[in-house]
Amino acid sequence: MSFYQRHIFFCLNKRDGKRCCAQFDAEDLQAHAKKRVKALGLAGPGKVRVNKAGCLDRCDEGPVAVVYPEAVWYTFVDKNDIDEIVESHLLRGEPVARLRLE
């Protein structure tokens, strides 16, 4: 078993003059996910890790996050979307179809 059951990486990339995840409050939403994961007791070894990432090369579809080991890509708009990803995918292992990127 790996050290963490799941990782979620949030793109926080900033690009001058081009669409980027940072333009959509990605940093605040990543911080919200981290707080929510901790509040649900999901943080720590053998559980879930919420990470900041540089460019994940999908900024045109952003903001984006990706959950590993499943390699499920998401876009999101607000804290409600983040809560749904955390509670459905990270807690119960059920990806959120409506927020998925293919």
C-alpha angles and dihedrals in degrees: 000000000000122000091257127035090215139005124201116198120197118202108230095172120151119205123183112239096353133091110272139169092248089067090067102056091263092154094054092045091050089052089049091052090050092051092046093050090051092046090054092049092245098123124101144045113341090016134063134325122197111206139186115228137190119227114341089185096243100092092130087066094041161193088048141179131177129208120212145232086029093048092222112165121209141187121200142182109198148354091286090061091048091049090052092051092047096046098040105034106021096038103032102020093240114131116224105243097195093058098042124118118209 
